[in-house]
């Protein structure tokens, strides 16, 4: 049954890990894709802004042209006027990308500056002239070349006769920019692909790290519920058995049934103790326990729980000693520290044999206050030292019925110390026994 529970829990954990991994992986993917799109569109927008800025400057120069006497046509920058009477004259395809050209159209949409375009004319003659594109920036592709154009209507009052009253189109070639955009896009795709693969590894590691405390909590909760059910089942079964037995003797007197009644009451007391301990742990887990911190000297919280144990220990023919010399101030909840000491003293008393010794002492070291509860009992192995503060854990479960413990005391003690920002640990008490050492921070030295 226990093996089946572990198998079922393992399946749930693996399913949760897979869901967490997919979630983290998807998060990384969304982040990378979003970042890539933002970076690319920002770069693309800046590229087009640069192209449009050049077109706008050219249009501004056209509209504000200085007065030129005798000018009849526009030649492309760096181009000589072609000699149309030369029989060897040709208009070849340009072999290299070119930037800006100016096309001038009359009212009939006829290109009037053909001669000024030189060898560009063979390409630019395919540029469509549409009045519907007036004052709009338009992208076109001709012979695998990319152009961005804007058509304007120039005023008849323009100083340049070549422009006055005509339609003028500024044509900007942006093959270089498009090539840069494509290269940048490829770099982004490769880079983000590599980083996304890295993110898969990071997703797996993050899943393992983030799920670790959750898995530990699940396991602890499962073990806690199972152990609590086991602890409750035993006294309930005993009570039920005793009650059923008494029902078979309806004519017996109370005296005659004293033994089953006594056993039942003992088990009821055990259930009450277990229930109170479970309630204490539940409050600690939910952080609902309110602590009343006060600045006090050790004597204020040590004497009440320690001195009453003297009579109990001596009645069991065990030796008992305590010594407190340190004069300091601690910021503690007195009731919780008393509860802590009672747990440690009760634990030492249970597992110290007749003739053994229980001692309590304190010391100050490195601005820390230490309380040590030592005994000459059976001792605790190194393996058990790692588990002793776990819930329902007992070193010798066969002795549970004799000692009356249910394995929650030290777990509660650890939580109390943790709430006081301290530590609790175990050492061997040579030649025999154990030492429980509580470390608490000091508020003031006197």
N, C-alpha and C positions, 0 to 999 in steps of 0.2 A: 504493500500500500504506500509506504513511504517512498519507494523507488518510483512508483507511478506519479506521485505528487511532484517529485523532482523533475521527472521527464516532462510533465505538463508545464511546470514553471519554466523549464529550459526552452520549450517551444514558444511560450509567451514572450520570454526575453528576446529570443532570436527574431520574432516577428516585430517587436518594438524596436530592436536595433536596426532592422531593415527599413522600417518606416522612417526612423530618425535619419538614417543614411540617405535615403531618397530625398527627404526634406532638405537636409543640408546641401546635398549635391544640386538639387533644383534651385536652392537659394543662390549658390555660387554661379550657376548657369545664368540665372536671371540678372544677377549683378554684372557679370562679364558682358552679356549681350547688351544690356542697357548702357553700360559704360562705353562699349564699342560703338553703338549707334550714336551716342551723344558726341563722342570724339570725332567719328567720321563725318557726321552732319555738321559739326562745328567747323572742321577743316574744309568740307565742301562749300559751306556757306561763305567762309572767308575767301575761298578761291573765286567763287562767283562775284563776291563783292569787289575783289581786285579787278576782275574783268570788266564789271559794270562801271567801276570808277574810271577805267581807261576810256570806255565808250562815252561816258558822261563828259569827260574832259574834252574829247574830240568834238562832241556835239556843241559844247560851249564855245569852242574855238570857231566852229562853223558859223554859229549864230552871231558871234562877235568879230567876224572877219574884218580886217582893216581894208580900206579902199584900195583896190588894185586897178591901175589903168591899163587897158589893153589886154586884160586876161580873158581868155576865151575858153580854156579847158583846164582840167585838173589832172596832174600826173601823179602816179603813185610815188611815194617816197623812194628815192634812189633809183628811179626808172627814167631812162631817156625816152623822148618821144619817138615812137617807131616810125620809120620812113615807109609809108604805105606804097610808094612807087618802087621800092626795092623788091625785085622779083624773088630774092632769096629770103625775104622776111617771113618768119613763121611765128606762131604763138604756141610754144610748147607747154606741156604740163609743168608746173613748178616742181623742182626736185626736193625742195626743203620746205618745211612749214613756214608760212608768213603770218604776220600779226594783223595789222590794220589796213583796210582798204576803204575807199569812199566811192560809192556808186551814185551817180546823178541821173535822175529820170525827169523827163518833161511830163506835161499833163497827159500825154498819150501812153505813159508808162514805157517810153522808149529810153534806152540807156544812151546818154549823150556823151559820155566820157570814155568811150571804148578805147580810143588811142592812148589815153593816159593810164590805162591799166596794164599795158604791156602784156607779158606772157601770163599774167594772172587772169586775163579775160576768158581764157578757155575754161577756167573753173568757175569764175564769178558770174558768167553769163547764165548759169543754171540757178542762181539765187532768185527765188520768186519775189516779185514786187506786188504786195497786196496792201491796198489802202486800209484794209481792216486791221492791219498790224501797226497802224500809225501810233507812234509814241509808246510802243511796246517792245520789250526785249524778248527776242525769239531765238530758240536754238534750232539749227538745221544741220544736216549732214549731207555733204556732197563729195562723191568719190572717196569715201571713207575719211573725209576731213570734217572736223567739227567747227562750226561757226556760230557766233552769237551776234545777232543783228538788232539794229533799231532804226526804224524809218521815221523821218521828221519832214514837215513841210516848212520850207524856208520862206521867210517874208520877202515880198517883192522889193522891200526897202533895204535888203542886205547889201553891204558895201561890195561884196564880191559878186560880179555879174554872172559868174559860172554857177553860183548857188541861188541867186535871187529868183524867187517865184517858182522854184523847182522842188521836186522831192529828192531828198538826200538820205541815203542809207549808209550807216557806218557798219562795216563788217569786220568783226574781230575773230581771228582764228585762235582757238584755245586747245590745240592738240597737245601742246606741252603740259598744260594744266590737267587735261584729261588723263594723260599718261601718269602724271604725278598722283592723281586721285586713284587710279587703278592700282598703282604700286603701293600706295598707302593702304588701300583696302585689302590687298593681298597680305601685306605685313600684319595688319590688324587681325585678319582671319587666322593666320599661322600663329601669331603671338597668343591670341586668346584661346586658340585650340590647345597650345602647349600648356598654358596656365590652367585651362579647364581640366586637363589631364592631371596636373599637379593638384588641383582642387579635389579630384576624386580621392587621392591619397589623404589629403587634409580632411576631407569629409569623413573618411573611414576612421582616422585617428580622433577627430573631434567627437564622432559618435561614440567611440570606445570610452573616451575621457568623460563625456557628459553623462553617458549611461551608467558609468561605474557606480556613482553614489545611489542612483535610482535602483540599479540591480541589487546593490547591497541592502538598500532599504526594503526592497521586495522580499529578499531572502530572509532578512531579519523579521519582517512582519509575518511571513509565512511560518517561520520557525516559532515565532512568539505565539501566534494563534494556535498552532499545533501543540506546543508545550503547555500553553494555558489550558487548552481543552483536556489534555492528559492529566494535568494537575487537578482540575476540577472533577474529572471523571472518577478518580480514585476515592476521595471522601464521599462523593455522592453515592457511589456503588456500595460503600460500607454502610452509610446511613440507611440506604434502601434495604440492604440485606438485614440489618438489625431490626428495622421497622416491620419488615415482612415476617421475621422470626417471632416478634412479639405478638403479631396478629394470630399466630398459631397457638398462642397461650392466653386466650381471653380471660381465663379465670385466675391467672397469677396476680399476685400483689406487686406493688412497686418495688418492694424489697427484693422479691424474687427475680425481678427484671432489672435490677440495679446495674448489672454489668453491661448489657446492650445499651441502656440509657446513657451510662457514663461514656461508653465508646462513641455513641452518636454525638454527645455534647462535645467531646474532644474533636471530632471531625468537623462539627459546626464551627468551633473556635478556629480550627485550621482554615476553613473556608473564609471566615471573616478576615483572618490575617492575610490570606492570599488575595482576597478582593480589595482590601485596603492597599496592598502593595501594587496591585494592578492599576488601581485608580491613581496612585502616586506617579507611576510611570507614564500613564496616559496624560496626566497633567503636564509632566515634564516634556513629553513629545509634542504636545500642542502649545507649549509655552504659555500655559494659562496659570502656572504657579506664580504667585506674587511674592517676592522676597522683600523682607523688611530689614534692609541693611542699616547697621549702626556701627559707630566707631567705639570699640570696647577693648579692654585688656583680656588676655587669655583666661585669667582667673574667673571672669564673669560667665564664661560658657563651659569651662572645663570641670569645675567642681560639682555641678549638679548631676551630670551623667556618670562621672567617674567614681565618686565616693560611694553611692549606693551599691555599686557592683562589688565593693569590698566584702560585704556580708554574703552575697551570693557565691562569690568565688571561694571564700573560706568555708562556707557550708558544704562545698563539694571537695574539701580537703585539697585545695590548690593554693599556691602562693600568689600574692598580689602586691604590687608596689607601683608607686607613681611619684614623679618628681617634676616640678615646674619652677624654673628659676628666671625665665626671660620676662623682662618688663618692656613691653611694646604695646602698640595699638594696632588693631586690625579692623578692617571694614567688612563686617560679616553679618549674616542673619543668624542670630544666636540660636534660635530654635532649630534651624537646619543643621548647624554645626553639632548641636547636641544629638540630633538624630543620626548624623554621620558617626559620631563617637559611639553611640549605643550599638549601631550596626557592627562596627569593628570590634567592640568589646564582647558583644554577644557571639560573634563569629569565633573570636579567640577562646572564649569560655567553652563553647561547644566542642571544639576540636583539641583542647588541651587535656591530657589524661590526669588522673588523680596523682597528686604529688608534683605536677608540673608548675610552671611559673608564668604569670602574665604580668607584663610591666608596661608602663606608659611614661614617656618623657618628651621634652621639647627642646628645641635649640634654634638659634638664629644663624644663618649662613648666607652670605652674598645677598643681603637684603631680602631674604625669604625666611618665612617662619615654618618650622617643621614639627609635626606631631607624629611620634612613632608609637605604634601599638605592636608589641612583640609577644610571642608565646613560644612555648617549648612543645608544641603539638606535633602532629604527624608530618608537617611540612607540605610544600607544594612543589611539584616537579616543574621544570622549565617549560614543558609543553603546556601544562595547565595554567601557568602564569600568564600566557597569552590569551587565555579564554576565561579566566576566573571572573572577569567583570561582565561577562555575557549574561543575558537573561535566561533564567532557569538552568544555568550551568552549575553543576556540583561536581567536586573532585571525586567524592565517593558516594554514589547514588544509593548504595546499599545501606548507608547510615542515615538516610533522610528521615525515616520514620522515627529513629531513636533521637535525633537532634531536633526534629520538628521544622526543619528548614524547607524552603521551596525554591531556593536559588535566585531570589530577586534582591536580596539585601545589598550585595556588593554592587549590583547594577545601579541601584538607587544611590548608593554612596558615591559612585563615580559621577553621576549626574549632579549631585550636590556640589562636589568639588569643582566640576566644570563650570557651574553657575557662579562660583566664587573666583573664577579665572585662575584656578590652581591646578595641581596635578596629584594623582595618587598612584603609587606603584608598590611593588612587592620585592622584598629581598629575603634571602635565606638568613635565618637566625642561628648562627653557628654556636654549638655543634648540632643543634636540632631545633626545628620549628621554623616560624616565618615572622617577617616584619612587614606590617602595613605602614607606609610612610605617606603622610599628607603634607603637601607643600602649598602654602598660602602666601599671597603678597602682603608685605608690611606697609601700613599706612604711615605710621610715625614710630620712631624710637624714642623711648623715655630716658 
